[in-house]
Amino acid sequence: MFERFTDRARRVVVLAQEEARMLNHNYIGTEHILLGLIHEGEGVAAKGLESLGISLEGVRSQVEEIIGQGQQAPSGHIPFTPRAKKVLELSLREALQLGHNYIGTEHILLGLIREGEGVAAQVLVKLGADLNRVRQQVIQLLSGYQGKEAVASGPAEGTPSTSLVLDQFGRNLTSAAREGKLDPVIGREKEIERVMQILSRRTKNNPVLIGEPGVGKTAVVEGLAQAIIKGDVPETLKDKQLYSLDLGALVAGSRYRGDFEERLKKVLKEIRTRGDIILFIDEIHTLVGAGAAEGAIDAASILKPMLARGELQTIGATTLDEYRKHLEKDAALERRFQPIQVAEPSLTHTIEILKGLRDRYESHHKVSINDDAIVAAATLADRYISDRFLPDKAIDLLDEAGSRLRIRRMTAPPELRAFDDKIAEVRKEKES
């Protein structure tokens, strides 16, 4: 069941565990799930509860009033109560009844309401929220998120630019760039500019990045996302949302004929409705034949009409071999795309890339990386790793070295560990 959970729904479960720890409870009950839903803050459930005036502090104080705080902090894994498990099972039922093939925060909240007897339901009633009203509010919000066909294309001013379908099957790279989650892109200005140029064309405005694995095709797209956030893009690309589509997630679990097509059509419908989406498909050659069961059509055949009409803007990425093997053979698909060659960077360029990424790796591994280490990583990777490409293999070397050093630092010497064991033994003797 958990494989159906969206990222936000999974975060709710993690936050529920954190809330249980904060209250020194050695179980995760419906009340902790409710706290997790509000704490998450961005999902449909959080928005619905917020609109009804239900706050995190209010719920937390009610939970403390009803149950109180535990005496001692729990250690290790915290299990779900039978009632909390039932809520999660009901969330799946709610999702299926709404015709959704994923479980989001909204379905978990609907599951809480349907269960109706746990501490969470008691808290909501105590805070003056009628359970039926909460349910109606969630359904109303859901129809608002999904039923934007009646509204002019693009999200209204002030409304969240999130997308239930796209967020389930992809990742918003512009949001990731805004939050500083993407690594800096160094020395790919020419390729990024060429991508912008093709995207700004009237027809055949779909670039496909062609290069060997690890040369930085995805980095070019991430560089475009960062340029959109900074406003360093032409007028035609301002305020665009760049989404990376996870084709594996689309195909996963599509057991019956038509499941895959239905999911993909939902994604495409949302893109057409909003009108501000640029889709990035890594390993775009996998489109050819993806999802094709007996009597079904593949992803490429579904995309072709939209690409031909200019209703969909797509950036693809693939290797030269795969491009020749799959895309060139499909002439109708190939002529919709404009190829951009992404070459392997030189040794000097790789050193500059590593210097640009230095801060990220220093911060992650809690080590200091000097220029000599960077030059050594690039030079040795270039000289001795012949089956992979720069800058990926040099970045891997740097990452591996940082990881190794951090582990060595964190591992205590044998004498100190022996001393810790003695202390533990003395404590046990005192307790007994």
N, C-alpha and C positions, 0 to 999 in steps of 0.2 A: 504493500500500500504506500509506503514512504517514497517509492520511486515516482509516484504521481504528484508528490508535493512540489509546489513551486518553491523558488528560493526564499520567498518571504514566509511561506508556511513553515519551511524548515527552520527559518530564523525564529519563528514564534516558539517552536518546540525548544530550541536552545535557550531562548529568553525565559520560558516557563521554568526550565531547570535552574537558571540563575535566580529567578524570583524565589523558588523553593529554598535554595541555599541561603539567600538573604534573610528569609524568615526562619531559618534553622529547621525546616521541615524535611523529614527523610523520605518523602514521597512527592510525586507530582500529581496534584488533584485538578479538578475542573477550575478551581480558583486561580491556580498558577497559570493555567492555559489562558484564562481571561486576562490576567496581568500581562502575559506574553503578547497577546493580541494587541493590547493598548500600547505596550512598551515599543512594539515594532514600529508603530507610528505612520507608516506609509501605505499600508494595504487598505483594501476596501473595508475590512472589519474595523480597523482603527478609525477610518474616516467616518463610518457609520456611527460608531459609539461616541466619537467626538461631537458629531452633529446633534446628538441627543444629550450633550452636556455631561457625559461620563468621563471622568479624568482618572489618570493613573493613581494619583494621590488618594482620591476618593475611594477607589476600589481597594487600594492597599490598606487604608485605615479600617474599612469594613471587614476585610479578611482578618486583620489583627484582632478586631473586636469579636468576631465570631469564633475564630480558632485560637488566636493568640500566637505568640512566638515560641519556637521550640527551645529546649534547654541547651542543646549542643549542636554545633555545625555538623551536617552530614558529611561522610567521607565516601569517596568512590562513586559508583553508579547509583543514581536515584531512580527507582522504578515508578511507573505510572500506576495509579489506583485503578481498580476495575471500572469505576465510573468514568475516569479520564480516558481509558482505552475504548469504552463504549462511545464516548464523544467523537473520538477519531474515526471509529467505524461508521458512525452516523454521518460524519463529514463526507465520507466517500459516497454514501447513499444520497446525500444532498446534491453532491456534484453530478452524479449520474442522473438524478431527477431533473436537473437543470440542463442536461445534455452536454455537460462539460467533461472532458477527458483528463482533467487535472484537478488537484485539490489545492485551493487557495485559502487565504486567511478568511475570506467570506464564508467558505464552506465549513471551516472549523467553528466559526461563530454560530452559523445556522445549526450545526451539530450540538453545540452547547445549549441552544434554545430548545431544540427538539428533545434533548435529554431531560431538561426542565426541572430536575430534582436535586442537582448538585449544589455545592456552596456557591458556584459562579452564578447560577440562576437566582439563588437567594440574595446575593449581593446586588444583582441588577434590579431586582424588585425593591430592595431596601433603598436603592438610590433613585427610586421613582420611575424606573423604566419598565413599561409594560412589554412583556416578552413578544407578544404579537406585533407590537409597534416596532420593536428592534428588527424583527424579521422583515417587516414591510420596508423598513428603511434600507436594509441590506439589498433586498430585491430591487428597490428603486434605484439605488446607487449602481447596481450591476447593469440595469437596463440603460442607465445614463452613460456608463463606460462603453457598452457594446452597441447601443443603438444610435450611434452618431451619424447614420446614413441620412437622417432627416435634417441634420445640421450641415451648414456649409463645411466644405472640406477643411481639415485642420482643426486642432483643438481650440476651444473658445478661450478668450483672455482669462487668465487666472485659474483655469482648470488644469489638473495635472496632465502632463504630456506622457503619462505612463500608458501602457497598452497591455491588457490582460493576455491576449493571444501572443503578441510579439515578445513580451517578457517571458512567456512560458517556453517559447521555442527559439529564443535568441537572446542577445545581450545588447543593451544600448551603449554603444561606444562613445557617443557624445556625452552621455551622463557620466561614464567612467572617466572621460577626459576632464570634465568639469570638477569631479571629485579628486583629481590628481592620482587616479589609480593606474594610469598608463605610463609606461616608461618613456623618457624623452627620445625623440627620433633625431638622429644626427646624420647630416650629409645626404639626405634623400630629397632635397628641395626640387631637383629636376623631375624626379618621378612623380612627386606630389603635384607639381605644377601641371604635368602632362595629364594626370588623373582629372584635375579640375577642368582642364581644357576640353577633354572628351565629355565629361559630365555636363558641360555648358553647351554642347552641340544641340542642334534641333532634332536630328535623327541619329540613329546608331550611337547613342550617347551612353554606352555601357562599356567601361574599360575592363580588360582582363589582364591581370599581372602575371607574367610568365617568368619563372626563374627556378633554380634548383632549390631543394629543401634547405631552409636555414639561412638564405641570403637576405631575408628581410622584407618579404612580400606583405605580410601582415603588418609589419612596422610602418609601411607606406600608408596603409589604411588608417592606422592609429595616428599617424602624423596628420592625415586629413581631418580626423576627428578633433585633434588639438587645434588645428588651424581654424576650424568652424567655430570653436569656443572662443578663440582669440579675435575672431572677425577678420582674419587674414585670407578671406576667400572672395570670389566675385559675388556680385549682387544675387545671381541666380542660385547660389549655394548657401546664402545666409539663412539662419534659423532652420536648416535641414537637420533631421535626426538620422544618424548613421547606425544601423542595426546589423549585427553579425548574426546570421541565421545558422542554427545548429541543425543540420540535416539529419544527424543521428537521432536527435530528440524527436524529430518529426516522424521518422520511420519506426522508432522504438515503440513496441506495444501495439502496432497496427496489425492485429492478427487477422482481421476480416477484410475481404476485398472491399475497397472503397474507403477504408479508414484513413489511409495516408492521403488520398486525394482530398477528402473532406477537411483534414487538418491544414493542408497546404492552401486550399481555397479560402479557408478562414483567414489565414495569414495574408493572402493576396487581397482579399476583400477589405481588410483593415488598412492595408497600404494604400489601396485605391481611394478609400474613404478619407483618409487623413491627408494624403497628397504631399506630405513633407518628409517622406521616408526614402532614404537611399539604403538598399540592401547589400550587405557584403556576404558573399558565399565563398568560404575557403574550400579548397579542393572541389572547385566547381565541376570538374569532370564527373564527380559522383552523381550529379543530377541526371546524367544519361543512364537510364535504367533504374534509378532510385524509386523504390516503392512499387515497382511494376510486378504485380502478382498475375496469376492467370486471368486473362480478360480485363486487366486493369491497364491504365496508362502511366507512363513514368513522369517524373517531375519536369523534365525538359519539355515534354509535350504540353504540359499545363502552362508553363512559363512563356512559351513561344508566342502565343497570341497577344499577351500583355506587352511583351517586349516589342512586338511588331507595331502595336498601336501607340507605343510610347507611354503606356500607363505605369510602367515599372522601370525604375533606374537601379541597375545592379552593377556592383563591382565584383569581379571574380578573381580567383587566384588559383593557379595550378602550375605544374611543372611542364617543361617543353615536351617531354615524352608523352605525358597524359593528354596534353592539348592536341598533339598530333594523332594520338590513338583514339580519342573520344570526340573532341569538339570539331576537329577538321573534317571528320567523316560525316558529321551532321551539318550539311551546308546551310540549312535554314537557321540553325542555332548559331553557327560560327559567324555568319554575316551580321548578326545583331551585336557582336562584340568587336571592340577595337583593341588589339594586343599592345601591351607595354612590356618591354623586356626589362627585367630587374636583374642586373649583373651582380656577381659576387664582388664585394668591396675589396679594394687593395689592402695591403698590410697597414699602410699609413692611415687609411680611412678606418680600418678596424680598431686601431689604437685610439683614434678620436672617439669612436663609438663607445669603447670601453671606458674612456675618461668621462664621457657623458653619463654613463650608467653607474659610475663609481659610488656616488652618494647612496643610491638605492641598495647596493650590495653591502656597503659599510654599515648602513643602518640595520639591515636585516641580520647580518652575521655578527654585528657588534665588534668589528675589527677595523683596522686602518689599512687601506690599500694604497701603496705608493706607486709612483710612475714606473719604477723598475719591474714591479710585479705585473703591471698592465702590459708593458712591452714584452716581457717574458711569456705571458699567457698568449698573446697574439702570435709571437714568433714561433713558439714551440707548437702551438696548435696548427699553424700553417705548415711547419716542417714535418711533423710526425703523424698528424691525423689526416690521412689521405682520402678516406671514404666519406668525409663530410665537408661542409662548406663554411667559410667565414661569413658573418661574424659569429654564427651560432656556436661553432666548436670552441672559439676563444672565450665566449661568454660562459659556456659550460665549464671550461677549465677554471676560470676565475671563481665561479659559484662553488665548484667542488673544493677548491683550495680553501675558500672562506668557511665552508661547512666543516671541513676536516679540522681547521684550526679552532673553530668555535667548540666542537665536541671535545677536543683535547683540553681546552681551557676549563670546560664545564666538568670534566671527569676529575674527581679528586685523586691525589696520589695514594698508593696502597697504605702508607703509614697513617694518613688522615682517616681513611676508611676504617682501618683497624681500631683507631681511637673512637670513632663514631659507634662502632659495634660494641665496644666496652661500655660506653655511656648508655647505650640501649639496654645492655644486660643489667647494669646497676639499677636503671629505672624499673625494669621488670621485677628485680629482687625487692625493691622498695614497695612496689604495688602489691606484691604477693605477701 
